[in-house]
Amino acid sequence: MTTRNKEANYPDSRSIDEEAVIRRLSLVSIVGNAVLSGFKLFAGIAGNSGAMISDSIHSFSDVLTTLIAWVGVKVSKRAADNAHPYGHERLECVASLFLGIVLLATGVGVGKAGVENILSGKYETLAAPGAVALAAAVISIAGKEAMYWYTRYYAKLINSAAFMADAWHHRSDALSSVGSLIGIGGAMLGFPVMDSAASVAICVFIIKVSYDISKDALVKMLDTSCGEDYEKKLEEYVAGQEDVVKVDKIRSRMFGNKVYIDLEISVDGDKSLREAHDVAERVHHGVERSFSDVKHVMIHVNPAGNVCTLSGKQ
């Protein structure tokens, strides 16, 4: 049996300074969201748009969630220690889960005022938004979409669940600004209730993203299998390695953004212990090279024709 811990990197990220990427992503997101939030709040107040004020609150929540993502990623990159021998990757999932909760609270708050205005039925008392609110919606869509693609690119490069969640938060803000644009435009054309309806639409977008982020974080915290397709590819790879007679068992589990593998293989029973160990080592190193998200592999070697599993004999 052989075990080994490894901090795996994606091939494209080996030459990347992750610390620099994390700082850059955090700075761009915090500064960009702070500027957009302030501009949209001004435009919402000056332009009498509840939808734009709601959108500004959404953008301001991005500042907080980026700080959460930054803390989560920084902590998850800490090396294993005596108290956490398997590393700290799950703390990034905790950060993502907290981010999802913050988004849920934001979405509910954003939608509340819109629902109250719609249910009141006093649409004639609602003021029509000004052109500054419409311009703010257009600028917000362009800015948030650009931040989405920027953050998504680097989140994939460093394999960060928290920053990928932050990227989708930017996308949700861009979509909510589309709702603002429609609502503000409709209100300016003589349908003032459209502005309140846009606030409710923004609420729905935010809650949907909150659900997706929270679900992904929980899946990665609960030792969920990587799935049949992933395990099939891994089995085909291992079965094709030299001196491996067959693959007896594969179990995979997600640990944050990394993968842990329990693997049983059969080799020729006449091989010496040293020879069987060498086969396991070759398989182990090969899996780590070919499956960059694998952090830990445990290999149990069975003599071909007399297979023993971890739970007993077959």
N, C-alpha and C positions, 0 to 999 in steps of 0.2 A: 504494500500500500504506500502511496506517495501523496503528500500534500504540499501545497505551496501557495503563499499569498503573493499577489501581484497587483500593483497599481497600473492597470491597463490604460493605454491611450489609443484613440483612433489614429490610424496611419497619418491622416492629414493634420493631426494636431501635435505631432511629435516635435515640430520645429516652432510651435506656437508658445509664446510666453503667456500662460493661462492667467497669471496674476495681473499682467498688463491688460489682457482682454477683459477680465472681470472689472477692473477699475474703469476702463473706457466705457463699457456697457452701462455701468452704474452711473457714471457722470453724464453720459448722453441722455439716459432715460430721466434722471432726476432734473437736470437743467431743462431739457425739452418739455417735460411735463409741467414743471413749475411755470415756465414762460407761457405755455398754452393755457394752463389753468387760469393764470392771472388775466390773460387776454380775453378768454371766453367769459370769465366772470364780469369783466368790464363791459364786454359786448352784450351780455345778457341783461345787465342792469340798465345800461344806456339804451339798449334796443327793446326793453320790456318783453324779454323772452324767457319764460320759465324753462323751456326746453334747453336753451343755451346755458342757463344757470345750473341746471341738472347736469349738463355735459361738463361744465367746469368742475363740478364736484367729482365726477367720474375721473377726470384728468388729475385732480389733486390726489385722489386715492392711489393713482399710479405712482406718485412720489413715495408714498408709504410702502406700497407693495414692492417697489424696486429696492428699497432699503431692506425689506424682509428677505427678498431673493438674494441680495448681496451678503447678508449675514449668514443665510442658509448655505450658500455656496462656499463661503470662507470657512465655516465650521466643518462642512463635509469634506474639505480637502485636507483636514488635519490627519496626520499619520496615526496608525493604530497604536494603542497604548495598552497598559495592563488592564485597565477597566473596560476598554473597547477593543479587544483583540482582532475583531473583524472590520475595524475602521468606523468611520462616522457618516457614511453615505446616506443613511436613513434620515439624518438631521435635515438634509436638503428636502426630503419629502415632507418633514414636519413643517418646514418653511412654506412649501407649496400649499399644504393643507391650510395653514393659517392664512395664507394669501387668498385662498378660495373662500374662507369664512369672511374675511374683510370685504371681498367682492360681493358676497351675498348680502351683507348688511348695507353696503353702498347701493346695490340695486333696489332693495326694498325701500330705502330712504328716497331714492330718486323717483320711484314710481308713485309714492304716497300722495304727493301734492298733485300730480297729474290726475290720478283717480278721483281725488276730492273735487277737482275742478269739473271733470266730466260728469260726475254724479250730481253736482249742484244744479245743472241745467241752466245756469245763468250765463250763457255764452255771450250775450250782448254786453256784459260788463267786462269781458276780457279784452285787454288792450292788444292791438295788432303790433307785432314786432317791427323794429326798424331795420333798415338796410345793413347796419353795422353787424347785427346778429346773423344775417344771411352770409355776409362776408366771412365772419368768424367760423361759421360751419364749413365753408369751402376750404379755408386755410387749415382748419383742424383735420379734415379728411386727408388732405395731402401730407400734412406733417406726421400724423399718426400712422399712416400707411408706410411712409418712409422709415419710421422708427420700427415698425413691425418687421420689415424685411431686413433691416440692419441687425436687430437683436436676434432674429431667427437664424441668420447666417452664422453668427458667432456662437449662439447657443448650441447649434448642431456641431460646430467645430470643436467645442470643448465638452460636448456631451452633457449639458447642464439642463436638468429637468426644471429647476427653479427659473432660469432665464428663458427657457422655452415657454414656460407659463407666463412670464412677463411679456414675451413677444406676443402671445395670443391676447394678453390684456391690451396691448397697443392696438391689435386688430379689432378687438371688441369696441375700443374707443372710436376707431375710425368708422365702424359700422353704426355706432350710436350717433356719430356726427352726421351720417347719412340720414338717419331718422330725424335729427334736428333740422337738417336742410329741407327735408320734405315738409316737416311740420311748420317751420318758419315760413317757407314759401307759400304753403296753403293758407296760413293765417294772414299773410300779406295780401293774398288774393280775395280775402273776404270770409274766410272760415277760421275764426279765432280759436275754436276748440281744437284745431289741428296741432297747435303748439303744445297743448296739454297731452294730446294723444301721442305726440312724439316723445314726451317724457316717459309715458308708459312703455312705449316701444324700446326706449333706452334701458328701462328697467328689465325688460325681458332679455335683451342681449346680455346684460351684465350677469343676470342670474344663470343663464345658460353657460356662459364661460366659467362661472363659479362652480357649477356642477361638474363640468369636464375636468377642471383642474383638481378639484377635490377627489373625484373618482380615480384619476390617474395616480395621485399621491397615495391613496389608500391601497390600490392594487400593488404598488411597489413596496408598501410597508407590510403586506400580509403574506410574504413568501409565495406569491402567485407564480405558477409555472410560466415559462416563456412561450408555451404553446406548442402544438403538434408540429407545425411547419419548422420552427426553430430546432426542435429536438430531432426531427427527421434529417435536417441538413447536417446536424452535428453527428448523428449516427452514421450517415453515409460517409462523412469525412473520416471518422475513427475506424469504421470497418475497412476502409481502403488503405489503412496504414500497414506497413510491413510487420509481419509476425503476429498480427491480430487475427485470430481465427474467427471470432464473431463478437458482436456487442451484446452483452447479456441484459444490461439495464442502464437506462439514463433517467436521471431526475434533475430538473433545473428549477431554479427559483430566482426571482428578482430581489435584489438587495439595493434599494435606491436605484441609481442609474447603472448599477453593475449586475453581473450574473454569477451565480454560484452553481457548480455542476457536481453531482455525484454520479460516477461512472463505473460500471463493471464491465470488464473485458475478459475474454477467454484467450489463453495462449497455450501453446504446446506444453502438456503436462510433464514432458521429459526435460524441459529446460531447467537449468539451475536457478536458484533464487536470484543470483546476480543477473542472469540473462533476462529473467522475467521482469526484474526491476528496471533494466535498461529499456525494455519494450515500453513499460509504463511511462518512463521518463520521456521517451521520444514522442509518445502520444500526448503527454502533458504539454510539452513545449510546443508541439504542433497545434494543439487546440488554442493555446494562448496567442500564437502568431496569427492564426486564421480567424479567430473569433475575438476581436479586440475588446468587446465589452465584458469578457469573462475575467473575473478577478480571482476566483478561487476554484481549483479543481481537486476533487478527491477521487483517486482511481483505486479500485479494488481488482486484483488480478485473480482469476479463477483458472484452474487447470482444465483444458478442453476435455469435455466428456464427463466431468465431475463438477458441475457448477454449484457453488455455494453462494448464497446471497447473504446480505446483511441480516436478514430475518430468519435464516436457517437454510436447510438444504432443499434442493429441488430434485 
